[in-house]
Amino acid sequence: MLGDNRDNSADSRYIGLVPRHLLIGKAARVLVSVDILGLWLPRLERFGQALV
């Protein structure tokens, strides 16, 4: 879990992993997507796409 202020945030990189039973909520949409094998270019067709 990353905080929204990545450079100045006490998130899982500092406090460790969050146990699965403590996670609540459900992912519903793709916010940002990049092609990690293609020069990190954005995959615009995936932005905002609903997850099934």
LOVONU-661489 format. One line per field, with one value per residue (C-alpha): residue in three letters; x, y, z. Coordinates in steps of 0.05 Angstrom, whole numbers, plus 32768, in hexadecimal, padded with zeros to 4 digits. Layout:
<atoms>
type: c(ala|...);
east: c(X|...);
north: c(Y|...);
up: c(Z|...);
</atoms>
This chain:
<atoms>
type: c(met|leu|gly|asp|asn|arg|asp|asn|ser|ala|asp|ser|arg|tyr|ile|gly|leu|val|pro|arg|his|leu|leu|ile|gly|lys|ala|ala|arg|val|leu|val|ser|val|asp|ile|leu|gly|leu|trp|leu|pro|arg|leu|glu|arg|phe|gly|gln|ala|leu|val);
east: c(8000|801D|800A|7FF5|8033|8065|80A5|808C|805C|805D|8042|8051|8098|80A5|8072|8074|803F|7FF6|7FD6|7FA1|7F6A|7F72|7F66|7F20|7F01|7F06|7F29|7EF6|7F1C|7F61|7F7E|7FBF|7FDF|8023|8044|807F|809C|8093|80BC|808A|805A|8013|7FDD|7FA6|7F72|7F74|7F6C|7F2A|7F18|7EEC|7F09|7EE2);
north: c(8000|8043|8086|80BF|80E8|80B4|80DA|80EE|80B8|8081|8049|7FFF|800D|8025|8000|7FBE|7F95|7F9C|7F59|7F45|7F3F|7F8A|7FA0|7FB9|7FD2|7FBB|7FD5|7FEA|8012|801B|805F|805E|8029|8026|7FF4|7FDD|7FB6|7FF0|802A|8039|805B|8067|8037|806B|8038|801C|805E|805C|8017|7FEE|7FAF|7F6F);
up: c(8000|7FEB|8007|7FDA|7FEF|7FDA|7FEC|8031|8047|807B|8050|804A|8034|807B|80A6|8081|805D|806E|8081|804F|8084|8093|804B|803D|7FFD|7FB6|7F78|7F44|7F0E|7EF0|7F03|7EDB|7EB0|7E8E|7E60|7E8A|7E4E|7E1D|7E37|7E6F|7E3F|7E5A|7E44|7E3A|7E26|7E6E|7E94|7EBA|7EA1|7ECF|7EED|7EE5);
</atoms>
